[in-house]
Amino acid sequence: MKFVQIIDFETDRIDDMRELAQETEQRLAGRSGGPTRRLVLKDRAQANRYLVVLEFDSYEDAMRNSEEPETTKFAEQMAALCSRPPSFTDCDVQEMTDFA
């Protein structure tokens, strides 16, 4: 079953956050078990609030990914760029429809 983790954070350093994410993605390229899709959303009602939706093939893949030292390092660096601690929501995907 597909699994999604939603990361809710605030930052006034979104360019630094994007650079960090791109550097990490390049280092992890080709590694199995990591996220299969990433969606970054900006809240229109609250300045500097963002949501990142990470899709994984399974809950187990996501948990293995979260235990990786590289993931821990990224989370620490990400938190340092935030104006409040990020919050995480874990979701099992019940249904998905592509309209394109």
N, C-alpha and C positions, 0 to 999 in steps of 0.2 A: 504494500500500500504506500502510495506517495505520502511524503511528509513535508510540512512547511514550517519554517521558523520565521517569525516576524520580529524584527529588531526595531524598537521605537527609541529614537534618540534626538537630542537637540545639540546643535553646534553652530557657531558663527565662523567655523573654519571648514566649510564644506569642500573647498578646493583641496585642502590638505587631506581631508578624509578620502576624497576620490583618488588622489595620488597614492595614498596608503593602500587602498583597495586594489588599484591597478598593479602596484608592485607585488602585492601578496598573490594576486591571481596569476601573474607571470611566473612567480616562484613555484606555484602549485599546479601549473598547467600539466595536464596529462595524468595527474594522480587520480586513482580510482577511489570511489566512495565519497567524494566531496560533493558540493552543491552541483546540481545539473542546470539550474537557472537562477538568475538574480534579477530582482525588480526593485528599483529605487524610486520612492515616492516622496514628493515634497508637499507638506500640508499647506494649503492655500490660506487657511484661517489663522495659523500660528507660525509666525516668522521663525525660521531656523529649526523647525521640527521636521524630521524625516522618518520614513519607515522603509526598512529594507526587508523584502520578502525573499527568503532563500528556499528553493525547492530541492529536495533530496529524493532519491529513489525509495528510501525507506527510513523509518525511525532509527533502525540499527546503524545505517550509514551515517546519519546525522550525529548519533552519539559517538561513534568511532571518530568522526571528524572533529568533534568538540574536544576529544581527548588528545588530539595531536598537539605537540609542542608549538608548531607553527600557528595553529589556530589560537592557542592561548596567548602567544606573543601578539598576534593581530588584535585580539580582544583588548589586551592591555593598552596597546598603542591607540586603538580606537577610543577607548574610554578616556584617555588623556586629552583627546581632541573635543570631547563632549562638555557641554555646560551643565549637564546633569547626568547621573549614571544611566546608561541605556537599560531598557527593560526588554525582556524576551518572552514571547508567547509561542508555545509549541502546539502545532495543529496537525491532525491526521486529515488528509484530503478525502472528502467524502464524494465529491463530484467535481468534474472539470469539463467545461465546454469551450471549444474553440469556435469562434464565430467568423473567422476569416476564411 
